[in-house]
Amino acid sequence: MASLMETNSPHYRTCNLCEAICGIEIEVGPFQRLNIRGDKDDPFSRGYICPKAVALQDIHYDKDRLKHPVRRTARGWQRIGWDEAFTEVTQNLKRIRAQYGCNSLATYLGNPTVHNYEALLFAPGFIRSLHTRNRFSATSVDQLAHHLAAFLMFGHQLLLPVPDVDRTEFFLILGANPAVSNGSMMTAPGMARRLKGIRERSGKVVLIDPRQNETARLASEHLFIRPGTDVLLLLALLHVVFEERLTRVNSFTKNVGIVADLVAQFSPEKVAPITRIDADRIRGLAREFAGAKSAVCYGRIGLSTQEFGGVCQWLINVLNIVTGNLDRPGGAMFPLPAFDPVSAPESVAPRGSFARWHSRVRKLPEFSGELPVAVLAEEILTEGEGQIKALVTLAGNPVLSTPNGRVLDRALANLDFMVSIDFYINETTRHAHIILPPTNSLERGHYDLALHLLAVRNTTKYSQPLFKPDDDTRHDWEILAELQTRMSTNGAFGSLLRGVRNKFTKQFFGPDRILDLGLRFGPYGAGLKPSTKGLTLRKLKQAPHGIDLGPLTSCLPARLRTADKCIQLAPEILVKDLERVKLKFLETTAADSNGHLLLIGRRQLRSNNSWLHNSERMVKGATRCTILMNPDDAADRDLLSGQDVLVRSRVGEIVLPVEVSEEMMPGVVSIPHGWGHDRSGSRLEVAQQHAGASINDLTDNHAIDALCGTAAFNGTPVTVIRA
Ligand code: SF4
């Protein structure tokens, strides 16, 4: 495969593997070896990379990576041509749509889509061409609660406040491990350095998590909390802030009094026995937070994916707002990216929507046109009008990444037709009838459309392709555009129209043209003038390390997208959902775990969800797929580190080794996600040798945040015995 690079001339780009968007420098060495280092001149990451970046080459050179379409047959996977594949896919989708109606088609977008601007720009058009309401993505097993709170409070699902970590004096972290994630929903490469920076300027970092994780080692203080009770801690912190009149609220925040009334009954003394955090410490935390020169509260996956995720993300915003820490340096701030979807017209980047329709079987609400993926299996398996008969997946592996993966596994085998746009035959795509493999990240340009919206500093960067793809390959956007055109046209005339439309799209409306327009009309853009000032794609391409656009700046109320340009502090939907919190914790004894251990997930530095386990260098060494358990819980069960244990939940059971560790809170166990590569039929040779077990064979598709349908992964009750 030819390199686009001049020999000896390094190639600079952004690592697209996770949210941190680190700058990397690549040199092509002998024997297809890439030397990948951190790019010291990247204005954002300043040379930082994690061990995963080096694995970019393992994906590129992976012998299991598909480079041409394949069809599943009784004799195995058979190579087919692109035209034949497109014809077969669209014929089947049209046939099923004609027979069973539009909602018999469904789509699922996996997490890598967010790291691929071409797919982000072209997937919506293709999905619209299907006319189905059965759209799913990884959002509802991840950050949906953040979007919901932003939509209801600030008027736009993408107006997401991020911690200004480089200037804060008090960083309160709940249910997160930014030292490993490098800041999920808070793009912050080199997070360990940033956390140390807070303490070096005499600031404080407090972590509250059921596990004393890698971030705890960098924090000033760590407190255990019982999984799923963070909502009570947040209510109690607010209780103290209002009770002791520690508030500092701006003039454009509405309904502060409603919140003050709501939190009145959640005193620290009342929530302490449930959260297992001492009441005096909660009072002290509230005072320290409100009294700090600047402070920011941040909660991530441990809060976003639990029974009260929507309310938790709302209350985090409330805490930042009422203590005067929203939209000020060192608090929670709104980035202003060069390509700014928040300022784009509604038709290009919708503000969001909630509960316009509901899922057929369980009646869970849509958010921004998508249904929660926790209902996907039942929508396939339950007969009746609107039953899903065909599925299109794009860069996703929901069998390993969504709750009760085993039931979804069975459901996928029942589909009339499935097509996957993916370059791996993984635990999900092995069910596809046709797989359409796109190019990989080193073969295409890269721009972070979504992640600059979450970055702790405003920067912008475009990466050129490193390698020229083989002739008979397609980029994601080309596959999506072709499918969209074919789904919208019929017959001989349609074929003619298709040719014209494809040429027109390629020439005038390819991804780079759209990106250029977005940059030109963005906040730093040149507009249509051939000016030397202002940003264009051409100018960005001349800055291979990226361009620094400065620290985050205050932008409210101008940037709010609410009709009255005010922050809605007490949205009715969220206020109403507090009733569930009261019912669960204050009016019943359901908070007891009935002798079960509570299961939480954990993120690992050398894993990236389910999709880096086919890299030998990422999986070698000691087994990482273990269940962490507190020594007291292990002693109660007569267990020693290294022994295999059987873990059982309401929906399934798995076997894996136990690791006894003081870092776990008593009564809580932890398993990393993304493992479980032992299903037959996938083609991931290395991953299968290091299969591990899937935590999502234990998580329950009926355990959800009832407000928005997000999977409640955290706090799954399990039993553990020696295997
Ligand atoms: S943290 Fe690692 S995986 Fe994530 S972007 Fe940076 S180098 Fe890539």
Residues whose N, C-alpha, C, O or C-beta is under 5 A from the ligand:
A	BS01	SF4	C15 L17 C18 E19 A20 I21 C22 I49 C50 K52 A53 N182
